[in-house]
Amino acid sequence: MLARFENRTSYASPGSHDPLMKPNTGDWTARAMDIGPALEEEAERRDRDGSFASESHALLAKHHFFSMGVPAELGGGGARHREMCDAIRALGTYSGSTALAFSMHAHLVAATVWKHLHGQPGEKLLRRVASRETVLLSTGASDWIDSNGTMQKVDGGFRVTARKIFGSGGPAADVILASARYDDPDAGPEVLHFSVDTASKGVSFADDWNTLGMRATGSNTVVLDDVFVPDDAISLKRPAGRWHPSWSVVLTVAAPIYMSPYVGIAEAAATRALSGAAKKAESAHVTYLAGELVNLLAETRFAWRSLVDNAADYDFAPSLSRANDALVAKTICANAAVATVRKAMELAGGPGFFRSCPLERMLRDVSAAPYHPLPEKRQLELTGRVALGRDPITNERLP
């Protein structure tokens, strides 16, 4: 694979020769670059049969990536939010699947770090992640405002039955963070957030991840079949069908993290296409395509940098406005990343259409970007309501 971050003049480089990015001063991006070739080799193999990139995840654990974002005083790697995003972006230039599955763990760590830094519970989970390289699994794609599944109250806790799609990284996960609906006899319909070990009775994974792209993420559906969740595993209760302040935290810290793999894919695609086209620079249409590609990559990076800046390394007060800004930038970043890789394919010409060319896999992998919360049309609806002084979920007029 062509050099990216290690080549300081490449379009994928965050170094001083790149006018769009500042140098990264931490070492987690360097570690990502060190293990990147091994991740890339497995990505190419696993993409063919759609199996989980288990070797890459073992390598991430060996190098303590899963505890990277835990504060040093709690035993972790001490990487701040911005540095995590940069490292995941670097991983994405080698393996979109591994970077994405890892980002699903990383954004849960980030949300928990925000809570810890702002005096809320979270230290226990962060210490577990740090001490055991515990891997967290998000079911966020199924856990939006109304969530899904059912919960029944029993002595000491609840019984949960649910199916949660897109359980990225499931084969390597130790703890699931999820939610489900509970019809409280007094408070009415609620959504309860909880954690459960993957080894718990009734937890399983459907063998249903056979997709266009991101084929090595192991994103099989999480199946919870009458799983017992003790009362002390409930981390949040919120009214169903209503906006809750917790989303202002989650969206702000999570969106830049799960968009980072796609920025890496776009950078790697641009690097490859531009390198291959250099010998054809005498052709006017080639130089025009190259210019278009550079502009699209800049748009991708600008939107992503806006996302990262919006999270302010956890130094922010949660607000609907900030969450909305994250959703807007996420849509722009996703669309621009997809357009960048498509333009790289156009610049590469016919050879890019062959499966032997990594650009073909990159195009399929980047195609997953728009599906992350919130997909564009849902984002536009929410953003439009906010702009018009309406409740983002119910569309009721705000005072």
Kinemage of the C-alpha trace (Angstrom):
@kinemage 1
@onewidth
@group {chain A} dominant
@subgroup {mainchain}
@vectorlist {calphas} color= white
{ca met a 1} P 0.000 0.000 0.000
{ca leu a 2} L 1.223 3.490 -0.690
{ca ala a 3} L 2.703 5.570 2.096
{ca arg a 4} L 0.240 7.886 3.775
{ca phe a 5} L 0.958 9.331 7.203
{ca glu a 6} L 4.619 8.361 6.995
{ca asn a 7} L 4.966 10.355 3.751
{ca arg a 8} L 4.953 13.944 4.939
{ca thr a 9} L 4.095 15.282 1.501
{ca ser a 10} L 1.161 12.919 0.928
{ca tyr a 11} L -2.421 14.119 0.936
{ca ala a 12} L -3.105 11.747 3.820
{ca ser a 13} L -0.413 13.246 6.000
{ca pro a 14} L -1.192 15.447 9.019
{ca gly a 15} L 2.348 16.791 8.964
{ca ser a 16} L 3.728 20.269 8.505
{ca his a 17} L 3.720 20.055 4.682
{ca asp a 18} L -0.039 19.566 4.659
{ca pro a 19} L -1.755 22.985 4.785
{ca leu a 20} L -5.030 21.425 5.943
{ca met a 21} L -3.860 19.699 9.123
{ca lys a 22} L -1.705 20.439 12.142
{ca pro a 23} L 1.075 18.057 13.227
{ca asn a 24} L -0.001 15.437 15.732
{ca thr a 25} L 2.104 15.740 18.873
{ca gly a 26} L 0.975 12.524 20.601
{ca asp a 27} L 2.259 9.020 19.999
{ca trp a 28} L -0.993 7.081 19.476
{ca thr a 29} L -1.143 8.041 15.808
{ca ala a 30} L 2.449 6.847 15.442
{ca arg a 31} L 1.488 3.544 17.080
{ca ala a 32} L -1.429 3.213 14.681
{ca met a 33} L 0.942 3.741 11.753
{ca asp a 34} L 3.340 1.118 13.139
{ca ile a 35} L 0.716 -1.622 13.238
{ca gly a 36} L -1.165 -0.372 10.184
{ca pro a 37} L 0.445 -2.661 7.574
{ca ala a 38} L -0.573 -5.750 9.565
{ca leu a 39} L -4.124 -4.443 9.811
{ca glu a 40} L -4.197 -3.760 6.086
{ca glu a 41} L -3.031 -7.249 5.203
{ca glu a 42} L -5.789 -8.843 7.277
{ca ala a 43} L -8.393 -6.400 5.947
{ca glu a 44} L -7.730 -7.589 2.414
{ca arg a 45} L -8.075 -11.258 3.435
{ca arg a 46} L -11.164 -10.835 5.606
{ca asp a 47} L -12.972 -8.694 3.069
{ca arg a 48} L -13.123 -11.652 0.701
{ca asp a 49} L -15.098 -13.916 3.036
{ca gly a 50} L -16.656 -11.339 5.359
{ca ser a 51} L -15.107 -12.789 8.518
{ca phe a 52} L -14.111 -10.742 11.551
{ca ala a 53} L -10.631 -9.173 11.669
{ca ser a 54} L -9.724 -10.992 14.886
{ca glu a 55} L -5.954 -10.744 14.440
{ca ser a 56} L -6.150 -6.979 14.072
{ca his a 57} L -8.232 -6.643 17.224
{ca ala a 58} L -5.771 -8.817 19.118
{ca leu a 59} L -3.011 -6.497 17.896
{ca leu a 60} L -4.934 -3.457 19.104
{ca ala a 61} L -5.308 -5.080 22.513
{ca lys a 62} L -1.619 -6.006 22.631
{ca his a 63} L -0.714 -2.359 22.077
{ca his a 64} L -3.308 -1.142 24.628
{ca phe a 65} L -5.503 0.721 22.167
{ca phe a 66} L -8.682 -0.270 23.965
{ca ser a 67} L -7.533 1.616 27.076
{ca met a 68} L -6.000 4.451 25.067
{ca gly a 69} L -8.721 6.960 25.952
{ca val a 70} L -8.965 6.146 29.656
{ca pro a 71} L -7.386 8.886 31.820
{ca ala a 72} L -3.892 8.031 33.010
{ca glu a 73} L -4.884 8.436 36.660
{ca leu a 74} L -7.346 5.567 36.156
{ca gly a 75} L -4.704 3.336 34.594
{ca gly a 76} L -5.305 4.109 30.922
{ca gly a 77} L -3.318 5.571 28.062
{ca gly a 78} L -4.355 9.139 28.789
{ca ala a 79} L -5.224 10.080 25.189
{ca arg a 80} L -7.621 12.989 24.987
{ca his a 81} L -10.558 13.003 22.605
{ca arg a 82} L -8.736 14.815 19.800
{ca glu a 83} L -5.826 12.396 19.880
{ca met a 84} L -8.164 9.391 19.789
{ca cys a 85} L -9.802 10.776 16.667
{ca asp a 86} L -6.428 11.275 14.987
{ca ala a 87} L -5.314 7.728 15.842
{ca ile a 88} L -8.547 6.190 14.539
{ca arg a 89} L -8.211 8.249 11.382
{ca ala a 90} L -4.726 6.790 10.923
{ca leu a 91} L -6.043 3.251 11.451
{ca gly a 92} L -8.686 3.952 8.815
{ca thr a 93} L -6.058 4.557 6.128
{ca tyr a 94} L -5.026 0.914 6.532
{ca ser a 95} L -8.237 -0.887 7.470
{ca gly a 96} L -11.615 0.791 7.457
{ca ser a 97} L -13.236 -2.234 9.088
{ca thr a 98} L -10.850 -2.427 12.027
{ca ala a 99} L -10.903 1.336 12.544
{ca leu a 100} L -14.704 1.396 12.515
{ca ala a 101} L -15.163 -1.538 14.892
{ca phe a 102} L -12.630 0.029 17.238
{ca ser a 103} L -14.371 3.403 17.021
{ca met a 104} L -17.566 1.806 18.346
{ca his a 105} L -15.664 0.921 21.522
{ca ala a 106} L -13.798 4.231 21.610
{ca his a 107} L -16.887 6.419 21.483
{ca leu a 108} L -18.356 4.595 24.490
{ca val a 109} L -15.122 5.192 26.378
{ca ala a 110} L -15.224 8.861 25.360
{ca ala a 111} L -18.778 9.371 26.603
{ca thr a 112} L -17.843 7.705 29.901
{ca val a 113} L -14.738 9.886 30.213
{ca trp a 114} L -16.882 13.009 29.757
{ca lys a 115} L -19.150 11.811 32.568
{ca his a 116} L -16.182 11.079 34.830
{ca leu a 117} L -14.568 14.454 34.173
{ca his a 118} L -17.853 16.197 34.942
{ca gly a 119} L -18.468 14.471 38.265
{ca gln a 120} L -20.829 11.743 37.040
{ca pro a 121} L -20.497 7.957 37.496
{ca gly a 122} L -18.116 6.224 35.112
{ca glu a 123} L -14.898 5.572 37.007
{ca lys a 124} L -15.684 1.897 37.676
{ca leu a 125} L -16.187 1.078 34.011
{ca leu a 126} L -13.117 3.071 32.952
{ca arg a 127} L -10.935 1.246 35.471
{ca arg a 128} L -12.198 -2.072 34.145
{ca val a 129} L -11.394 -1.053 30.586
{ca ala a 130} L -7.903 0.020 31.649
{ca ser a 131} L -7.042 -2.977 33.826
{ca arg a 132} L -8.284 -5.716 31.479
{ca glu a 133} L -8.303 -4.065 28.041
{ca thr a 134} L -12.053 -4.666 28.253
{ca val a 135} L -13.797 -4.196 24.900
{ca leu a 136} L -17.131 -2.362 24.942
{ca leu a 137} L -19.837 -3.005 22.373
{ca ser a 138} L -22.299 -0.339 21.285
{ca thr a 139} L -25.831 -1.076 20.104
{ca gly a 140} L -26.382 2.611 19.402
{ca ala a 141} L -27.883 2.114 15.956
{ca ser a 142} L -30.875 0.472 17.669
{ca asp a 143} L -30.911 2.716 20.736
{ca trp a 144} L -32.071 6.088 19.421
{ca ile a 145} L -34.918 8.018 21.037
{ca asp a 146} L -37.427 5.154 21.333
{ca ser a 147} L -34.950 2.252 21.451
{ca asn a 148} L -36.323 -1.253 20.886
{ca gly a 149} L -36.842 -4.463 22.810
{ca thr a 150} L -38.776 -5.052 26.018
{ca met a 151} L -37.923 -5.095 29.715
{ca gln a 152} L -39.901 -6.844 32.447
{ca lys a 153} L -39.346 -6.008 36.135
{ca val a 154} L -38.339 -8.960 38.308
{ca asp a 155} L -36.809 -9.285 41.761
{ca gly a 156} L -33.455 -7.516 41.792
{ca gly a 157} L -33.554 -6.276 38.238
{ca phe a 158} L -35.087 -6.750 34.801
{ca arg a 159} L -35.468 -9.371 32.088
{ca val a 160} L -34.519 -7.987 28.667
{ca thr a 161} L -35.433 -9.309 25.243
{ca ala a 162} L -34.218 -7.434 22.171
{ca arg a 163} L -32.422 -7.644 18.837
{ca lys a 164} L -29.847 -4.921 18.184
{ca ile a 165} L -28.429 -4.521 14.680
{ca phe a 166} L -24.896 -3.395 13.840
{ca gly a 167} L -23.063 -4.879 16.844
{ca ser a 168} L -19.674 -3.857 15.430
{ca gly a 169} L -16.736 -5.674 17.002
{ca gly a 170} L -19.050 -8.190 18.658
{ca pro a 171} L -16.714 -11.202 18.392
{ca ala a 172} L -14.101 -9.371 20.502
{ca ala a 173} L -16.477 -7.630 22.932
{ca asp a 174} L -16.692 -8.194 26.680
{ca val a 175} L -19.423 -5.757 27.748
{ca ile a 176} L -22.524 -4.578 25.877
{ca leu a 177} L -23.889 -1.091 26.510
{ca ala a 178} L -27.484 -1.020 25.330
{ca ser a 179} L -31.010 0.146 26.106
{ca ala a 180} L -34.572 -1.141 25.836
{ca arg a 181} L -38.127 0.034 26.480
{ca tyr a 182} L -39.803 -0.433 29.830
{ca asp a 183} L -43.439 0.392 30.529
{ca asp a 184} L -43.216 1.739 34.049
{ca pro a 185} L -46.596 1.420 35.793
{ca asp a 186} L -46.197 4.857 37.351
{ca ala a 187} L -43.904 6.896 35.099
{ca gly a 188} L -45.174 5.486 31.802
{ca pro a 189} L -43.039 4.375 28.806
{ca glu a 190} L -39.328 4.705 29.530
{ca val a 191} L -36.038 3.736 27.946
{ca leu a 192} L -33.553 2.161 30.341
{ca his a 193} L -29.840 2.076 29.545
{ca phe a 194} L -27.798 -0.784 30.949
{ca ser a 195} L -24.647 -2.859 30.649
{ca val a 196} L -24.400 -6.631 30.385
{ca asp a 197} L -21.450 -8.973 29.887
{ca thr a 198} L -21.369 -10.799 26.565
{ca ala a 199} L -20.877 -14.043 28.490
{ca ser a 200} L -24.235 -13.636 30.267
{ca lys a 201} L -26.909 -16.272 29.776
{ca gly a 202} L -29.206 -15.350 26.892
{ca val a 203} L -26.663 -13.183 25.027
{ca ser a 204} L -25.773 -14.340 21.536
{ca phe a 205} L -24.859 -12.989 18.113
{ca ala a 206} L -26.722 -13.769 14.905
{ca asp a 207} L -24.592 -14.819 11.959
{ca asp a 208} L -26.082 -12.195 9.640
{ca trp a 209} L -23.274 -9.791 8.723
{ca asn a 210} L -22.953 -10.287 4.949
{ca thr a 211} L -22.732 -6.810 3.480
{ca leu a 212} L -21.464 -4.604 0.690
{ca gly a 213} L -18.673 -3.013 2.723
{ca met a 214} L -17.061 -2.922 6.177
{ca arg a 215} L -17.180 -6.692 5.897
{ca ala a 216} L -14.540 -7.428 8.546
{ca thr a 217} L -16.231 -5.508 11.387
{ca gly a 218} L -18.135 -8.527 12.731
{ca ser a 219} L -21.248 -6.342 13.030
{ca asn a 220} L -23.678 -9.192 13.614
{ca thr a 221} L -27.020 -8.545 15.292
{ca val a 222} L -26.842 -8.713 19.092
{ca val a 223} L -29.550 -11.012 20.456
{ca leu a 224} L -30.727 -10.581 24.049
{ca asp a 225} L -33.065 -13.449 24.933
{ca asp a 226} L -34.586 -13.032 28.398
{ca val a 227} L -31.280 -11.690 29.751
{ca phe a 228} L -31.176 -10.747 33.422
{ca val a 229} L -29.969 -7.199 34.071
{ca pro a 230} L -29.555 -6.327 37.764
{ca asp a 231} L -30.809 -3.015 39.107
{ca asp a 232} L -27.280 -1.739 39.673
{ca ala a 233} L -26.476 -2.220 35.959
{ca ile a 234} L -29.054 0.425 34.981
{ca ser a 235} L -27.124 3.608 34.183
{ca leu a 236} L -29.932 5.857 32.927
{ca lys a 237} L -33.725 6.065 32.834
{ca arg a 238} L -35.336 8.506 30.411
{ca pro a 239} L -38.839 9.084 29.003
{ca ala a 240} L -39.464 7.285 25.718
{ca gly a 241} L -40.082 9.462 22.691
{ca arg a 242} L -38.463 12.589 24.142
{ca trp a 243} L -35.136 14.309 23.707
{ca his a 244} L -32.849 13.733 26.681
{ca pro a 245} L -29.745 15.785 27.622
{ca ser a 246} L -27.615 12.641 27.460
{ca trp a 247} L -27.828 12.797 23.673
{ca ser a 248} L -26.126 16.179 23.758
{ca val a 249} L -23.095 14.472 25.269
{ca val a 250} L -23.159 11.262 23.246
{ca leu a 251} L -23.582 12.874 19.830
{ca thr a 252} L -20.963 15.526 20.531
{ca val a 253} L -18.210 13.082 21.494
{ca ala a 254} L -19.250 10.094 19.368
{ca ala a 255} L -19.784 11.582 15.896
{ca pro a 256} L -16.179 12.733 15.403
{ca ile a 257} L -14.937 9.334 16.550
{ca tyr a 258} L -17.074 7.188 14.273
{ca met a 259} L -16.459 9.528 11.335
{ca ser a 260} L -12.678 9.275 11.768
{ca pro a 261} L -12.341 5.911 9.960
{ca tyr a 262} L -14.072 7.357 6.910
{ca val a 263} L -11.733 10.339 6.807
{ca gly a 264} L -8.825 7.897 6.852
{ca ile a 265} L -10.356 5.902 3.998
{ca ala a 266} L -10.848 9.074 1.960
{ca glu a 267} L -7.247 10.136 2.555
{ca ala a 268} L -5.856 6.742 1.569
{ca ala a 269} L -7.978 6.669 -1.582
{ca ala a 270} L -6.852 10.160 -2.568
{ca thr a 271} L -3.207 9.291 -1.963
{ca arg a 272} L -3.417 6.194 -4.126
{ca ala a 273} L -5.319 7.859 -6.958
{ca leu a 274} L -3.078 10.937 -7.085
{ca ser a 275} L 0.075 8.843 -7.055
{ca gly a 276} L -1.190 6.688 -9.880
{ca ala a 277} L -2.271 9.695 -11.937
{ca ala a 278} L 0.981 11.625 -11.595
{ca lys a 279} L 2.432 10.067 -14.743
{ca lys a 280} L -0.627 11.214 -16.706
{ca ala a 281} L -0.464 14.845 -15.546
{ca glu a 282} L -0.008 16.122 -19.099
{ca ser a 283} L -3.666 15.330 -19.752
{ca ala a 284} L -6.018 18.241 -19.014
{ca his a 285} L -8.873 16.067 -17.813
{ca val a 286} L -6.551 14.237 -15.384
{ca thr a 287} L -5.356 17.465 -13.798
{ca tyr a 288} L -8.945 18.688 -13.572
{ca leu a 289} L -9.996 15.458 -11.805
{ca ala a 290} L -7.016 15.779 -9.475
{ca gly a 291} L -8.108 19.278 -8.526
{ca glu a 292} L -11.644 18.099 -7.862
{ca leu a 293} L -10.302 15.299 -5.685
{ca val a 294} L -8.194 17.681 -3.599
{ca asn a 295} L -11.207 19.945 -3.021
{ca leu a 296} L -13.426 17.046 -1.942
{ca leu a 297} L -10.773 15.765 0.439
{ca ala a 298} L -10.441 19.265 1.904
{ca glu a 299} L -14.223 19.385 2.436
{ca thr a 300} L -14.065 16.014 4.203
{ca arg a 301} L -11.290 17.206 6.462
{ca phe a 302} L -12.863 20.563 7.234
{ca ala a 303} L -16.119 18.921 8.298
{ca trp a 304} L -14.278 16.349 10.383
{ca arg a 305} L -12.125 18.986 12.040
{ca ser a 306} L -15.302 20.907 12.878
{ca leu a 307} L -16.646 17.760 14.529
{ca val a 308} L -13.468 17.291 16.558
{ca asp a 309} L -13.315 20.955 17.571
{ca asn a 310} L -16.968 20.853 18.616
{ca ala a 311} L -16.118 18.201 21.221
{ca ala a 312} L -13.426 20.504 22.671
{ca asp a 313} L -11.471 17.673 24.305
{ca tyr a 314} L -14.418 17.142 26.717
{ca asp a 315} L -14.388 20.766 27.852
{ca phe a 316} L -17.976 21.596 26.945
{ca ala a 317} L -21.388 21.993 28.489
{ca pro a 318} L -23.924 19.759 26.747
{ca ser a 319} L -26.589 21.533 24.723
{ca leu a 320} L -29.026 20.801 21.929
{ca ser a 321} L -27.240 23.407 19.819
{ca arg a 322} L -23.893 21.649 20.156
{ca ala a 323} L -25.427 18.249 19.411
{ca asn a 324} L -27.136 19.687 16.350
{ca asp a 325} L -23.822 21.151 15.158
{ca ala a 326} L -22.315 17.672 15.441
{ca leu a 327} L -25.118 16.132 13.396
{ca val a 328} L -24.810 18.760 10.658
{ca ala a 329} L -21.042 18.318 10.403
{ca lys a 330} L -21.449 14.517 10.439
{ca thr a 331} L -23.695 14.615 7.367
{ca ile a 332} L -21.331 16.938 5.497
{ca cys a 333} L -18.323 14.793 6.453
{ca ala a 334} L -20.014 11.531 5.422
{ca asn a 335} L -21.172 12.874 2.065
{ca ala a 336} L -17.799 14.427 1.327
{ca ala a 337} L -15.905 11.247 2.252
{ca val a 338} L -18.072 9.174 -0.092
{ca ala a 339} L -17.645 11.761 -2.862
{ca thr a 340} L -13.873 11.800 -2.312
{ca val a 341} L -13.491 8.061 -2.804
{ca arg a 342} L -15.805 8.107 -5.821
{ca lys a 343} L -13.669 10.851 -7.344
{ca ala a 344} L -10.519 8.847 -6.573
{ca met a 345} L -12.063 5.940 -8.479
{ca glu a 346} L -12.813 8.239 -11.410
{ca leu a 347} L -9.247 9.538 -11.421
{ca ala a 348} L -7.846 6.007 -11.253
{ca gly a 349} L -9.925 4.948 -14.239
{ca gly a 350} L -10.663 1.357 -15.203
{ca pro a 351} L -7.991 -0.287 -13.014
{ca gly a 352} L -9.779 0.986 -9.893
{ca phe a 353} L -12.806 -1.139 -10.758
{ca phe a 354} L -10.907 -4.389 -10.233
{ca arg a 355} L -11.152 -6.094 -6.853
{ca ser a 356} L -7.385 -6.466 -6.942
{ca cys a 357} L -7.187 -2.682 -6.451
{ca pro a 358} L -7.715 -1.459 -2.841
{ca leu a 359} L -9.762 1.472 -4.159
{ca glu a 360} L -12.624 -0.917 -4.857
{ca arg a 361} L -12.732 -2.017 -1.203
{ca met a 362} L -12.370 1.577 -0.024
{ca leu a 363} L -15.401 2.597 -2.096
{ca arg a 364} L -17.488 -0.168 -0.561
{ca asp a 365} L -16.267 0.592 2.966
{ca val a 366} L -16.831 4.356 2.770
{ca ser a 367} L -20.382 3.697 1.581
{ca ala a 368} L -21.313 2.861 5.182
{ca ala a 369} L -20.661 6.421 6.387
{ca pro a 370} L -24.172 7.832 5.786
{ca tyr a 371} L -25.834 5.112 7.876
{ca his a 372} L -24.425 6.284 11.195
{ca pro a 373} L -26.681 8.386 13.451
{ca leu a 374} L -28.233 10.360 12.099
{ca pro a 375} L -28.792 9.469 8.428
{ca glu a 376} L -29.070 12.615 6.323
{ca lys a 377} L -32.841 12.918 5.953
{ca arg a 378} L -33.406 12.345 9.676
{ca gln a 379} L -30.678 14.869 10.448
{ca leu a 380} L -32.269 17.426 8.157
{ca glu a 381} L -35.630 16.953 9.848
{ca leu a 382} L -34.128 17.393 13.317
{ca thr a 383} L -31.987 20.349 12.267
{ca gly a 384} L -34.912 22.016 10.536
{ca arg a 385} L -37.025 21.709 13.648
{ca val a 386} L -34.281 23.204 15.803
{ca ala a 387} L -33.817 26.070 13.339
{ca leu a 388} L -37.541 26.829 13.461
{ca gly a 389} L -37.760 26.812 17.247
{ca arg a 390} L -39.371 23.395 17.537
{ca asp a 391} L -38.683 20.396 19.732
{ca pro a 392} L -36.244 18.171 17.796
{ca ile a 393} L -38.304 15.006 18.367
{ca thr a 394} L -41.945 15.950 18.914
{ca asn a 395} L -41.952 19.058 16.680
{ca glu a 396} L -43.844 20.935 19.381
{ca arg a 397} L -43.319 24.693 19.440
{ca leu a 398} L -40.779 25.647 22.082
{ca pro a 399} L -41.506 28.539 24.460
